[in-house]
């Protein structure tokens, strides 16, 4: 019995990982998985990120909320799901931060 080495495993073009560890099973959620992007100002640390993510995840219709921190700059918030963008804006504001767009 031949066990393929790591270099012999097939790779896929999935954004969820390589062919051996991908969680993408071809679901129809591909368009929503990309999410809607927002720019957030004034985030400076992991605590700020956690506050924004927690507030946004509590919004009805939000499946996921992920912040890419740019300390001292404009950070990126990616939200997936059918949530109302104005509700996302309100959640970020209630957490003490603001969206630039």
C-alpha positions in Angstrom: 0.0 0.0 0.0 1.4 3.4 -1.1 0.9 6.3 1.2 1.3 9.6 -0.7 3.8 12.0 0.6 2.9 15.6 1.3 4.3 16.7 -2.0 2.1 14.2 -3.9 -1.2 15.4 -2.5 -3.4 17.3 -5.0 -3.8 21.0 -4.4 -7.0 22.9 -5.1 -7.6 26.6 -5.7 -9.9 26.9 -2.7 -9.5 30.0 -0.5 -10.2 27.7 2.5 -6.9 25.9 2.3 -5.1 23.3 0.3 -6.6 20.1 -1.1 -5.7 18.0 2.0 -7.2 20.4 4.7 -9.8 22.4 2.8 -13.1 22.9 4.5 -14.7 24.1 1.2 -17.0 21.3 0.1 -18.5 23.2 -2.9 -21.3 24.8 -1.0 -23.4 27.5 -2.7 -22.3 30.1 -0.1 -19.3 31.1 -2.2 -20.5 34.6 -3.0 -21.5 35.4 0.6 -18.3 33.8 2.0 -16.3 36.6 0.4 -18.2 39.1 2.6 -18.7 42.9 2.6 -15.7 45.0 3.5 -15.7 48.1 5.7 -12.9 50.4 6.8 -12.6 51.0 10.5 -10.6 53.8 12.1 -8.8 54.1 15.5 -8.2 50.4 16.2 -4.9 50.0 18.0 -4.7 46.5 19.5 -6.2 43.0 19.8 -8.6 44.3 22.4 -10.0 46.8 19.9 -10.3 44.1 17.3 -12.2 41.8 19.8 -14.6 44.6 20.7 -15.5 45.3 17.1 -15.8 41.6 16.1 -18.0 40.9 19.2 -20.3 43.8 18.5 -20.7 43.0 14.8 -21.2 39.3 15.4 -24.2 40.2 17.6 -25.9 41.9 14.7 -28.8 39.8 13.2 -27.8 38.3 9.9 -24.0 38.4 10.5 -22.4 35.0 9.9 -18.8 36.0 10.4 -17.0 39.2 11.3 -13.2 39.5 11.0 -11.0 42.5 11.5 -7.6 42.8 9.9 -5.8 45.3 12.2 -3.6 48.1 10.8 -2.5 49.8 14.0 -2.5 53.5 13.6 -4.1 53.2 10.2 -7.4 52.1 8.7 -8.2 48.5 9.6 -10.4 46.2 7.4 -13.6 44.6 8.7 -15.0 41.8 6.6 -18.6 40.7 7.3 -20.4 37.8 5.7 -24.1 37.1 5.9 -27.2 38.9 4.9 -26.9 41.6 7.6 -28.0 45.2 7.0 -24.9 47.4 6.5 -26.5 50.2 8.6 -26.8 47.7 11.5 -23.1 46.8 11.1 -22.3 50.5 11.2 -24.4 51.0 14.3 -22.7 48.1 16.0 -19.2 49.4 15.3 -20.2 52.9 16.5 -21.7 51.4 19.7 -18.4 49.6 20.3 -16.7 53.1 20.2 -15.2 53.1 16.7 -16.2 54.5 13.4 -16.4 53.3 9.8 -14.7 55.4 7.1 -16.7 53.9 4.2 
